[in-house]
Amino acid sequence: MTLTASRQLSARPHWRYTARQAAWAVIDLVFPPVCGGCGQAGQRFCSACRAALVYLPTPICEHCGYPLRPAESERCAACRQPGRPALTLLRSIAFFEGPLQNALHRLKYSRDVILADSLALVLYKTWPDFNLPADLVVPIPLSQKRLRERGYNQAALLAQAFAELTGLAYAPQAAARIRHTDTQVRLARQARHANVAGAFKADSKIVTGQTVILLDDVCTTGATLEACAEALLTAGATHIWGLTLGRARRPEDAAPRAGHTARPPVSR
């Protein structure tokens, strides 16, 4: 499938994003920001932490976007398994480690909600490299129970800022989690898929005929993204691109490859 990006990076961010940044700049005069990645004062995600991101090296699997092993070609072993995935494809920016892991934990658990704007900027600058033309940006939804406990959905904060920067429509009501699921953190791959199976529904009035960017903060096995994408397809969406800021390394790749250095992704 040959695709071209539906929009280019704009020189000026959307006014909502700009206005929010201006409002926080006033607050910063009283309470200076600290970097979510390293804790140093001055920026919310500093240039040193951005430079330390370990981008996923090419070549990558054409479907799931994970780096291919030496013996693999076009698709990784996991994506060669039988069965048709609901996600058209999946792309992630960098490995979920170091400053990025620190920042996403701070966003998710420490209520540093404005950090989402800085992290969404990383997504925004990389998006054209992935060629993901879309109509809607939809965040992975939380259950009502989890939303009450946390007070906000970190994926929704990222998705809103990303949509504002790109000019794409933000559609948080397009998908909903219809049952509470156990945390995925300690579950194995198959258990993760079983845990979220049938946990989502989508609104056909919003997604029918639409190409969707389904956005989450981190991808581990892709089970949650796949389950939500299935609901979106059932409701009439035409294509679903999964997009995440972080990507967990597979167990067999727990340590960085010898000789690998951080470098930005390239267009494919």
C-alpha positions, 0 to 999 in steps of 0.5 A: 500500500503506497500512502502519502501524508495527508498534511505537512507539518505546519509552521504555526501550531493550532491556536488551542495548543498555542493558547494553552502554552501561553497560559502555562507560561504565566504559571511557570513564572511562579512555579518553574517547570522541571523536565519529565525525563531528568528532573532538571529545572527549565523545560518540561522535556529538555533538549538533552532528554529528547536527544537521548531518545532511542528511536526504533532502528530500521529496518522495521516490520512493515506491519507492527513497526518493530525492528526486524531481526537479521533473519527476518524480511518485511514482516517479523515472526509475530506478524507472520502468524495466521490471522488478519489483524484489525490494525492496518499498521502500527508505528512507535517513536522510541523505545520505552526506556530512559527519559521517555519512560520517566516522562510517561510515568510522570504524565501517567502517575504524577498528574503532570498533565501539561507534559502531554503537550511537550511529548505530543510535539515529539509525535507531531515532528515524527508523524510525516515520516510514517506516512499515516494519512487520517481523518480522525485522532482517537485515544485509547479509552480508559474504563470509567473506574480507571478514569475516576481513580486517575482523574484523566486519560493520559492517552487522551491528553497526548491525542488532543495535543497531537490533533491540535498540532496536526490539524486532524479532527480529535474524536475522543467519543469515537471509542469507549471501554465498555468493561473494566479490565485488569492491568496488563503490566504483569500479564503474558502476551496471550493473557493480555489479548484475552484480557482486553478481548471485547472490551471496547465499542465504537460509535459508527456515527463518528467512524464510518468511512473514516481513517483513524489514528488510534493513539496510545502512550506505550505499546507492549504487545499491541493487544489493547490497540488491536482490541480497540481497532477491532471495535472501530472496524466493526463500527465502519472505520476503513483503516486504523493506524496505531501510533504510540510514543513508546514501544516496549522491547520484546523480552529477547531484545531486553538489552540494546543491540551492540553498537547501536546508537540513538538516531531518528527514524527515516522515511519509509 
